[in-house]
């Protein structure tokens, strides 16, 4: 991988408006540009976002990265085909194996001897698959995860391109228990991705056809789960309208060797955004027992 922080393509900016500055830069992974986020120092935590139209790392984690950066080295990557990362040149664009390789490639690129992984929604099964293959993964945290064939719900995601700003606003609001958390800056951030040349067509192709295909395509096997030896915490909002906790996080927790499930009240799909204080507290508690 090639790192662009010193080549003029990266930069420093803060998407929180607070004192913590998030370093944004690009790296090359097998010829595809990967957009990265970094702050803090210490034990590394790698973050990966979900699959909503226009999402990126700030969409899911902007309320927890600055806090955790006070104690840890926080690293995030926009998945291939999302956010500010590049697009996969050939179909299929929905490619779990590619994204798992991206996660493991990030551990390689940053030279991490051990790391914790965080995955939201679709990235939940992605980081769990990575943990099943790589012993450098010291802990896994998921939020509103997919990962079972029974995950689809009647009013769940359809992975369609929103046709207007109002539709983007509505899609963000439905992931929140409190719709006021769906801020204008997040809507604008997603619109910027969706309005980039060719992206709407790319996203529509990535999720063409029956949504069940993508739910089933992200399902984890018993063999995958049995190989995840590290501690796992699966967070899920009780009011999640995308994937219900009793369909994904709870049964996954029962099948994993070393997992806890945290079901949160007053919370829908966007756990780290809606209940950041609970998320960061549990992450600190788990890593405190792992990091010398």
PEWO-V518913 format. One record per residue. N is the residue number from 1. PHI is phi in radians with two decimals (none if undefined). NEAR is the number of other ideal C-beta (glycine too) atoms within 8 Angstrom. D_FIRST is the distance of its C-alpha to the first C-alpha in Angstrom with 1 decimal. Layout:
# PEWO-V518913
n=N phi=PHI near=NEAR d_first=D_FIRST
n=N phi=PHI near=NEAR d_first=D_FIRST
This chain:
# PEWO-V518913
n=1 phi=none near=9 d_first=0.0
n=2 phi=-1.87 near=5 d_first=3.8
n=3 phi=-1.80 near=8 d_first=6.5
n=4 phi=-1.70 near=12 d_first=9.8
n=5 phi=-1.07 near=7 d_first=12.4
n=6 phi=-1.85 near=5 d_first=13.9
n=7 phi=-1.97 near=6 d_first=13.8
n=8 phi=1.58 near=4 d_first=16.4
n=9 phi=-1.70 near=6 d_first=14.7
n=10 phi=-1.66 near=11 d_first=14.7
n=11 phi=2.83 near=6 d_first=18.0
n=12 phi=-1.92 near=7 d_first=20.3
n=13 phi=-2.74 near=7 d_first=22.7
n=14 phi=-2.06 near=9 d_first=24.7
n=15 phi=-1.65 near=7 d_first=25.4
n=16 phi=-1.82 near=10 d_first=28.0
n=17 phi=1.38 near=4 d_first=30.3
n=18 phi=-1.68 near=6 d_first=30.7
n=19 phi=-1.34 near=4 d_first=30.0
n=20 phi=-1.44 near=12 d_first=26.4
n=21 phi=-1.72 near=8 d_first=23.8
n=22 phi=-1.64 near=14 d_first=20.6
n=23 phi=-1.39 near=11 d_first=17.6
n=24 phi=-1.93 near=11 d_first=15.8
n=25 phi=-2.78 near=13 d_first=12.6
n=26 phi=-1.94 near=11 d_first=9.8
n=27 phi=-2.22 near=12 d_first=6.1
n=28 phi=-1.80 near=11 d_first=4.8
n=29 phi=-2.23 near=11 d_first=5.2
n=30 phi=0.93 near=6 d_first=7.3
n=31 phi=1.47 near=5 d_first=8.6
n=32 phi=-1.99 near=12 d_first=9.6
n=33 phi=-1.26 near=8 d_first=9.5
n=34 phi=-2.02 near=16 d_first=9.5
n=35 phi=-1.56 near=13 d_first=12.1
n=36 phi=-2.10 near=13 d_first=12.3
n=37 phi=-2.32 near=15 d_first=15.5
n=38 phi=-2.62 near=11 d_first=16.3
n=39 phi=-2.78 near=12 d_first=19.7
n=40 phi=1.36 near=12 d_first=21.7
n=41 phi=-2.59 near=4 d_first=21.4
n=42 phi=1.99 near=8 d_first=22.4
n=43 phi=-1.07 near=11 d_first=21.6
n=44 phi=-1.46 near=13 d_first=18.5
n=45 phi=-2.16 near=15 d_first=19.2
n=46 phi=-1.79 near=16 d_first=16.6
n=47 phi=-1.94 near=15 d_first=18.3
n=48 phi=-2.42 near=16 d_first=18.1
n=49 phi=-1.54 near=18 d_first=20.8
n=50 phi=-1.55 near=11 d_first=23.3
n=51 phi=-2.09 near=12 d_first=24.0
n=52 phi=-1.14 near=12 d_first=26.7
n=53 phi=-1.11 near=12 d_first=26.8
n=54 phi=1.54 near=13 d_first=24.8
n=55 phi=-1.29 near=13 d_first=23.5
n=56 phi=-2.69 near=13 d_first=20.5
n=57 phi=-0.97 near=15 d_first=19.9
n=58 phi=-1.04 near=10 d_first=22.9
n=59 phi=-0.98 near=15 d_first=25.1
n=60 phi=-1.78 near=15 d_first=25.2
n=61 phi=-2.27 near=15 d_first=24.4
n=62 phi=-1.14 near=11 d_first=25.5
n=63 phi=-1.56 near=9 d_first=28.7
n=64 phi=-2.08 near=11 d_first=27.1
n=65 phi=-1.05 near=17 d_first=24.0
n=66 phi=-1.06 near=12 d_first=26.1
n=67 phi=-1.12 near=9 d_first=28.5
n=68 phi=-1.17 near=14 d_first=26.0
n=69 phi=-1.16 near=12 d_first=24.1
n=70 phi=-1.27 near=7 d_first=27.4
n=71 phi=-2.17 near=7 d_first=26.8
n=72 phi=-2.36 near=12 d_first=23.2
n=73 phi=-1.53 near=12 d_first=19.7
n=74 phi=-1.74 near=14 d_first=19.0
n=75 phi=-2.29 near=13 d_first=15.6
n=76 phi=-2.32 near=14 d_first=15.6
n=77 phi=-2.39 near=15 d_first=13.5
n=78 phi=-1.25 near=13 d_first=15.2
n=79 phi=-1.12 near=13 d_first=15.0
n=80 phi=-0.93 near=14 d_first=14.2
n=81 phi=1.58 near=10 d_first=17.5
n=82 phi=-2.38 near=11 d_first=18.6
n=83 phi=0.96 near=12 d_first=18.9
n=84 phi=-1.73 near=8 d_first=16.8
n=85 phi=-1.37 near=14 d_first=13.9
n=86 phi=-1.30 near=7 d_first=13.9
n=87 phi=-1.75 near=11 d_first=16.3
n=88 phi=-1.21 near=11 d_first=16.1
n=89 phi=-1.29 near=5 d_first=17.6
n=90 phi=-2.30 near=3 d_first=20.1
n=91 phi=-1.31 near=5 d_first=22.4
n=92 phi=-1.34 near=5 d_first=22.8
n=93 phi=-1.38 near=10 d_first=21.0
n=94 phi=-1.43 near=8 d_first=22.1
n=95 phi=-2.51 near=9 d_first=19.8
n=96 phi=-1.01 near=11 d_first=19.9
n=97 phi=-1.10 near=6 d_first=18.0
n=98 phi=-1.04 near=9 d_first=15.0
n=99 phi=-1.22 near=13 d_first=15.2
n=100 phi=-1.10 near=12 d_first=15.7
n=101 phi=-1.09 near=9 d_first=12.6
n=102 phi=-1.10 near=13 d_first=10.8
n=103 phi=-1.09 near=14 d_first=12.7
n=104 phi=-1.14 near=11 d_first=12.1
n=105 phi=-1.11 near=11 d_first=8.3
n=106 phi=-1.16 near=13 d_first=8.9
n=107 phi=-1.06 near=14 d_first=11.2
n=108 phi=-1.12 near=8 d_first=9.0
n=109 phi=-1.05 near=10 d_first=6.3
n=110 phi=-1.50 near=9 d_first=9.6
n=111 phi=1.09 near=5 d_first=11.4
n=112 phi=-1.55 near=9 d_first=14.2
n=113 phi=-1.32 near=4 d_first=17.2
n=114 phi=-2.54 near=8 d_first=18.9
n=115 phi=-2.78 near=13 d_first=18.5
n=116 phi=-1.69 near=16 d_first=20.6
n=117 phi=-2.05 near=15 d_first=19.6
n=118 phi=-2.18 near=16 d_first=21.5
n=119 phi=-2.32 near=18 d_first=21.9
n=120 phi=-1.78 near=18 d_first=24.4
n=121 phi=1.00 near=17 d_first=26.3
n=122 phi=-1.01 near=12 d_first=24.2
n=123 phi=-1.28 near=15 d_first=21.3
n=124 phi=-1.03 near=17 d_first=24.0
n=125 phi=-1.10 near=15 d_first=24.0
n=126 phi=-1.12 near=16 d_first=20.2
n=127 phi=-1.26 near=17 d_first=19.8
n=128 phi=-1.19 near=19 d_first=22.8
n=129 phi=-1.10 near=12 d_first=21.5
n=130 phi=-1.07 near=14 d_first=18.3
n=131 phi=-1.14 near=14 d_first=20.8
n=132 phi=-1.24 near=9 d_first=22.9
n=133 phi=-1.91 near=8 d_first=20.2
n=134 phi=-2.30 near=8 d_first=18.6
n=135 phi=-1.29 near=4 d_first=21.0
n=136 phi=-1.27 near=9 d_first=18.8
n=137 phi=-1.33 near=15 d_first=19.9
n=138 phi=-1.60 near=10 d_first=22.9
n=139 phi=-2.87 near=13 d_first=24.3
n=140 phi=-2.27 near=16 d_first=24.0
n=141 phi=-2.21 near=16 d_first=25.6
n=142 phi=-2.10 near=18 d_first=26.3
n=143 phi=-2.28 near=16 d_first=28.2
n=144 phi=0.93 near=17 d_first=30.3
n=145 phi=-1.25 near=17 d_first=28.5
n=146 phi=-1.57 near=13 d_first=28.9
n=147 phi=2.24 near=13 d_first=28.8
n=148 phi=-2.25 near=11 d_first=32.3
n=149 phi=-1.27 near=6 d_first=34.1
n=150 phi=-1.65 near=7 d_first=36.9
n=151 phi=-1.24 near=14 d_first=34.7
n=152 phi=-1.19 near=7 d_first=35.9
n=153 phi=-2.11 near=10 d_first=38.7
n=154 phi=-1.00 near=3 d_first=41.0
n=155 phi=-1.82 near=4 d_first=40.0
n=156 phi=-1.32 near=11 d_first=36.3
n=157 phi=-1.16 near=7 d_first=33.4
n=158 phi=-1.91 near=5 d_first=33.7
n=159 phi=0.92 near=10 d_first=30.3
n=160 phi=-1.93 near=7 d_first=32.0
n=161 phi=-1.32 near=8 d_first=31.1
n=162 phi=-1.09 near=11 d_first=33.5
n=163 phi=-1.62 near=4 d_first=35.9
n=164 phi=-2.75 near=6 d_first=36.7
n=165 phi=-1.06 near=7 d_first=35.9
n=166 phi=-1.09 near=6 d_first=38.6
n=167 phi=-1.20 near=9 d_first=36.9
n=168 phi=-1.11 near=15 d_first=33.6
n=169 phi=-0.97 near=10 d_first=35.7
n=170 phi=-1.12 near=9 d_first=37.4
n=171 phi=-1.17 near=11 d_first=34.3
n=172 phi=-1.27 near=13 d_first=33.0
n=173 phi=-1.06 near=9 d_first=36.5
n=174 phi=-1.23 near=10 d_first=36.9
n=175 phi=-1.56 near=12 d_first=34.0
n=176 phi=-2.06 near=15 d_first=36.1
n=177 phi=-1.16 near=8 d_first=39.3
n=178 phi=-1.85 near=7 d_first=40.2
n=179 phi=-1.09 near=6 d_first=39.4
n=180 phi=-1.16 near=5 d_first=39.7
n=181 phi=-1.32 near=9 d_first=36.2
n=182 phi=-1.42 near=11 d_first=34.9
n=183 phi=-1.41 near=6 d_first=34.5
n=184 phi=-1.07 near=5 d_first=34.5
n=185 phi=-1.16 near=6 d_first=31.2
n=186 phi=-1.23 near=11 d_first=29.5
n=187 phi=-1.06 near=13 d_first=31.4
n=188 phi=-1.13 near=8 d_first=30.3
n=189 phi=-1.08 near=12 d_first=26.6
n=190 phi=-1.22 near=15 d_first=26.8
n=191 phi=-1.06 near=11 d_first=28.9
n=192 phi=-1.04 near=9 d_first=26.3
n=193 phi=-1.24 near=14 d_first=23.8
n=194 phi=-1.12 near=14 d_first=26.6
n=195 phi=-1.60 near=7 d_first=27.9
n=196 phi=-1.23 near=7 d_first=24.8
n=197 phi=-0.96 near=3 d_first=25.4
n=198 phi=1.42 near=7 d_first=25.4
n=199 phi=-1.26 near=11 d_first=24.1
n=200 phi=-1.01 near=9 d_first=27.5
n=201 phi=-1.16 near=7 d_first=27.7
n=202 phi=-1.08 near=11 d_first=24.3
n=203 phi=-1.11 near=13 d_first=25.1
n=204 phi=-1.08 near=10 d_first=28.6
n=205 phi=-1.22 near=9 d_first=27.3
n=206 phi=-1.02 near=11 d_first=24.9
n=207 phi=-2.04 near=12 d_first=27.9
n=208 phi=-1.21 near=5 d_first=30.7
n=209 phi=1.51 near=4 d_first=33.7
n=210 phi=-1.29 near=4 d_first=34.9
n=211 phi=-1.06 near=11 d_first=33.1
n=212 phi=-1.01 near=7 d_first=34.1
n=213 phi=-1.05 near=8 d_first=31.6
n=214 phi=-1.46 near=12 d_first=28.7
n=215 phi=-1.12 near=12 d_first=30.4
n=216 phi=-1.15 near=8 d_first=31.1
n=217 phi=-1.18 near=8 d_first=27.6
n=218 phi=-1.76 near=13 d_first=26.2
n=219 phi=-1.19 near=12 d_first=28.9
n=220 phi=-1.71 near=11 d_first=28.2
n=221 phi=-1.45 near=6 d_first=30.2
n=222 phi=-1.04 near=6 d_first=32.3
n=223 phi=-1.14 near=6 d_first=30.2
n=224 phi=-0.99 near=11 d_first=27.0
n=225 phi=-1.19 near=14 d_first=28.9
n=226 phi=-1.12 near=7 d_first=30.6
n=227 phi=-1.50 near=9 d_first=27.4
n=228 phi=-1.49 near=14 d_first=26.4
n=229 phi=-1.50 near=6 d_first=27.9
n=230 phi=-1.37 near=10 d_first=26.8
n=231 phi=-1.09 near=11 d_first=28.9
n=232 phi=-2.28 near=16 d_first=28.5
n=233 phi=-2.14 near=15 d_first=30.1
n=234 phi=-1.87 near=16 d_first=30.6
n=235 phi=-1.60 near=16 d_first=31.9
n=236 phi=-2.65 near=18 d_first=33.8
n=237 phi=-1.35 near=17 d_first=36.2
n=238 phi=-1.06 near=9 d_first=39.7
n=239 phi=-1.77 near=8 d_first=40.1
n=240 phi=-1.08 near=13 d_first=36.8
n=241 phi=-1.68 near=10 d_first=37.8
n=242 phi=-1.67 near=12 d_first=34.6
n=243 phi=-2.42 near=15 d_first=34.4
n=244 phi=-1.45 near=7 d_first=37.3
n=245 phi=-1.03 near=13 d_first=36.8
n=246 phi=-1.34 near=5 d_first=39.3
n=247 phi=-1.77 near=11 d_first=37.4
n=248 phi=-2.26 near=16 d_first=33.9
n=249 phi=-1.08 near=14 d_first=33.4
n=250 phi=-1.16 near=13 d_first=36.7
n=251 phi=-1.14 near=11 d_first=36.7
n=252 phi=-1.12 near=16 d_first=33.1
n=253 phi=-1.05 near=12 d_first=34.1
n=254 phi=-1.24 near=6 d_first=37.0
n=255 phi=-1.67 near=7 d_first=34.9
n=256 phi=-1.49 near=10 d_first=32.3
n=257 phi=-1.17 near=7 d_first=33.3
n=258 phi=-2.54 near=8 d_first=32.7
n=259 phi=-2.28 near=11 d_first=32.7
n=260 phi=-2.05 near=8 d_first=34.5
n=261 phi=-2.05 near=11 d_first=35.1
n=262 phi=-2.02 near=10 d_first=35.9
n=263 phi=-1.79 near=10 d_first=37.8
n=264 phi=-1.87 near=13 d_first=38.4
n=265 phi=-1.34 near=5 d_first=41.4
n=266 phi=0.90 near=8 d_first=41.3
n=267 phi=-2.64 near=12 d_first=37.8
n=268 phi=-1.89 near=13 d_first=36.4
n=269 phi=-1.51 near=13 d_first=32.9
n=270 phi=-1.67 near=14 d_first=30.9
n=271 phi=-0.97 near=15 d_first=31.5
n=272 phi=-1.18 near=15 d_first=29.2
n=273 phi=-1.52 near=11 d_first=30.6
n=274 phi=-1.48 near=15 d_first=34.2
n=275 phi=-2.24 near=11 d_first=34.7
n=276 phi=-1.08 near=11 d_first=32.1
n=277 phi=-1.18 near=6 d_first=34.5
n=278 phi=-1.24 near=10 d_first=34.8
n=279 phi=-1.01 near=14 d_first=31.1
n=280 phi=-1.18 near=11 d_first=30.2
n=281 phi=-1.12 near=8 d_first=33.2
n=282 phi=-1.20 near=12 d_first=32.4
n=283 phi=-1.01 near=14 d_first=28.7
n=284 phi=-1.05 near=10 d_first=30.0
n=285 phi=-1.10 near=8 d_first=32.7
n=286 phi=-1.15 near=13 d_first=30.5
n=287 phi=-1.26 near=14 d_first=27.9
n=288 phi=-1.05 near=7 d_first=30.8
n=289 phi=-1.46 near=6 d_first=32.0
n=290 phi=-1.85 near=10 d_first=28.7
n=291 phi=-1.68 near=7 d_first=27.5
n=292 phi=-1.10 near=1 d_first=29.6
